[in-house]
Amino acid sequence: MMGEEFAVWMAPDIDALLNDFIETTESHGAELGEQRCPFGAVLWPSARALWQWLNESEERWQLVARRKDDTQINAIELGSGVGFFAALLGANTRWSVTASDYEPAYADYLHANCLLHKSPRLPFLTLDWLEPAAEALKKKFDLVIACDVFYDDSHLMNVPRIAVELLKPDGTLLLADPERFRFRTALDLLRKHFSSVTLHNTSIDHTPEEAQSTGVVNPRVLSTSVQIVHCQNPLTPPAG
């Protein structure tokens, strides 16, 4: 738990979860890959930072998607993991909110966090960013949200691409990233897909106990700097 405003239902111990994943993978003779690691089973600082940043002013909500009570907004979160951010959107807006992830098992986490935050039961989609978006999803969403998704090289090209496929012509992509080593490359690629890419810096504090149970690499670090990336007006994706 993260304090009342950041309550979340998630895996209790990320180290134990990763060790179990490694042992299971090795016992089956498969190569361990970041794409299949259960990173989404805990709450990473970027999701908390993005929620905090949004709630610091009403103007930020309007920047992202007009008003919280606008029933016409259709939003989707990519890589929603435990569903923390999607559940908070469902509880605090009147938008139509969809959660999505590569791993279908995260639907259970999403529904648990919807109950925790008194959100309506949100739909969950199993979505592979390496594949083209289904026709029924193309140009459907006003807002695409993604928190800390550039942890694998394959995501650098595919997150911007699938966001453009999912967004309406005047839609918005909102990202939160802790500026790991792939971040600057990700920005360059986003600028090839969007006519406007704006950065907003924020930070999120955490106790050592919170750090130990979530996605903070060093528990002695009590604050994480996060870049909020606001991308507007999708352009036609580059040929090929």
HELIX and SHEET records of a PDB file:
HELIX    1   1 GLU A    4  PHE A    6  5                                   3    
HELIX    2   2 ILE A   14  SER A   27  1                                  14    
HELIX    3   3 GLU A   34  ARG A   36  5                                   3    
HELIX    4   4 PHE A   39  ALA A   41  5                                   3    
HELIX    5   5 PRO A   45  LEU A   54  1                                  10    
HELIX    6   6 GLU A   58  ALA A   65  1                                   8    
HELIX    7   7 PHE A   84  ASN A   92  1                                   9    
HELIX    8   8 TYR A  106  LEU A  116  1                                  11    
HELIX    9   9 GLU A  135  LEU A  137  5                                   3    
HELIX   10  10 ASP A  153  LEU A  166  1                                  14    
HELIX   11  11 PHE A  183  HIS A  193  1                                  11    
HELIX   12  12 PRO A  208  SER A  213  1                                   6    
SHEET    1   A 7 PHE A 124  THR A 126  0                                        
SHEET    2   A 7 SER A  96  ASP A 101  1                                        
SHEET    3   A 7 ASN A  74  LEU A  78  1                                        
SHEET    4   A 7 PHE A 141  CYS A 147  1                                        
SHEET    5   A 7 LEU A 167  ASP A 177  1                                        
SHEET    6   A 7 SER A 223  PRO A 234 -1                                        
SHEET    7   A 7 PHE A 194  ASP A 205 -1                                        
END                                                                             
